[in-house]
Amino acid sequence: MGIYSRLFIPIIFLILAVSAVRYHALLGTETALAKARYQSDARQLDLFLANSVLPLAVHTDTQAMRDSVRQVLRSALPLNRSLVSARWDTAGAHVEVLANNKLAGTRATVPAWFERLAGITAIRSRLTVALPDGGDGILDLHYTPGLPLAQVWHKVREQAILSSINIVLVFLLLGLILATHRRLLARFVQATDRFRDGNFAVRLAAGATPEAQAVSQSFNGMAGDIEELLTSLKTSQRQLGEQLNETVHMQQALQKLSWQNYNDVLTGLPNRAALAARFEQELFLARERQRLLAVCLFDLDHFQAINDRYGAEAGDEILKQVAGRLHGFAGQVHYAARLGGDEFVMLLCGQASIASIEQNVTQLMAELDRPYQCDQQALHMTASAGIAVYAGKDLNTESLLRHADHAVYQAKLTGRNQYHFFDTNLDEEVRTHHNQRTEVRQALINGELRLYYQPKVNMRAGTVVGMEALLRWQHPRRGVLAPAQFLPLVEQTDLIIDIGEWVLRQALWQMQRWTASGKHWVVSVNIAARHFQQPDFVSRLETILGEFPGVRASMLELEILESSALHDIEDVRRIIRACQALGITFALDDFGTGYSSMSYLKRLPANIVKIDQSFVRNMLNDRDDLHLVRAVIGLARSFSLTVIAEGVESVEHGARLIQLGCDLAQGYGIARPMPADAVLEWAANFVPAPQWRIAQYSEAPI
């Protein structure tokens, strides 16, 4: 592809980018207009029918009343083509009118994906009309978005057709220009090829355009000069070429010899000699930086059986694939080498803890456990691993390799396809962590996890405004455990995702029960950073919300730690925006503890800021904490954010917060976390402190 042809690529991307921006704006504008008209027409018709039906409802003759109401409802169908059904219910009458499916053909022309993209949904209106006799009449109307969807679709499609025609014309003109240049270049290339083949008398004919004439004059002048020199240079060129070839062959031979001294010929990995040099370097860095260095020795299980059954070529192919996987995992941080036969070494450099070493080894074992492709068939091969850890002790490279070799032997003795740590104390620590994580997973499966709820109140108004869902583990032997006693064990594993989704479902289920009881409380749920940053977090959350139709998305509040939000500010911002589009609100938990709180707050589209309890708890005695609380409240106000204080442990804490301008609070001074069964009774008996009412009329002391 020539350079001119390659110009089509950025042009195409530019057109696509401009078109994407244009149609995104067009779709947003048209959808907003259509949706506004659609909703406005529905509201007007709702009010019209409510006012029209009310006089008819006092009719003493029930049948006559039904006929009159039916006539009114039927006459309303032509007024709004989106109306598909209308129903009137009273204690003694039921009237329902259904519209013909007039828009079926119109909506069928709108693709399903466009309906989801436009986001115009059906409207169900339910109006309660107070009747003169003291009863209530229910007017239930159902509108479908077929007509506004069709209007938006036809508008966007017309614009797309016009844009396509314009783009085709632009590329047609560009193609004509490029064709002219290609013909000129083809003539030039043809003449050059003939000149290179020895036809030194070749010349370019003068073209019809100024560009072609300039190229012809330049080429013909160059050809004349070169023709005079070529004869004398051919002999020298041949001799120089021969000398150059000899030099190149000699350099290649030297490079190959040098490469073979430090690399394995079969796999291309560093060999034992190269490993020794790198090993000493990494050992020195680990000692200076006080970091852990793990020596992982891998030995393939039953490798000789592969050679015996499929031949040496299949065995060599497996060794190459093993080397490729180790090299890909090592990257620029770690170091992989082949010792010989089916033994490989991986140096895990700069490790912070045994847990991180175990995580890396687990990933490596899973990578080596994947099937290998040999002669179009999949062969399964496992590996045993031995790990020796340098933790600042007086050990050299030979000792560490020997320890790793002993650990491999232990791994093979205990069943193969597993890893073993040489050091007894470290091995016991790894096993303990693994067993504890297994116990937490089993608790989730056995239904031992519980949700407790801590109320949130508006101290100024004296009302309960919501609940925070808090996780507990009903341990069969240790009793009720707080999340700090078991969540750190799994927060870096995918188990935290399963626990997070369980918490969401339990909280939504409880919200559905409270809503049925007339308590429309907003419930907040803490989301772990690993769970929140999953690529499918928003789609999974939308699916979970769909399982509980009785709960509005606006009743769910998600809390994320400030530290996790600052990890990848743009990705977190994108996820928050997507969730807010569903109606969910967001709160920054433990605000003020992050080192970049102030500079990043304006970039996070959060709705609520929670003041960390460590500041609130000590603000009555520590002026620095009091100033911090005051600063956070002022900062939240400047960004138009809601602020809620945690750690309110006394009535005095609440009074001081009211004086500072913070009305929302939670803490042990209001209520401790409690099981869901106890929440309704507590809310019924909640009485705000009298000091809070007094604090509303007093100024906060400086």
Disulfide bonds with the S-S distance in Angstrom:
none
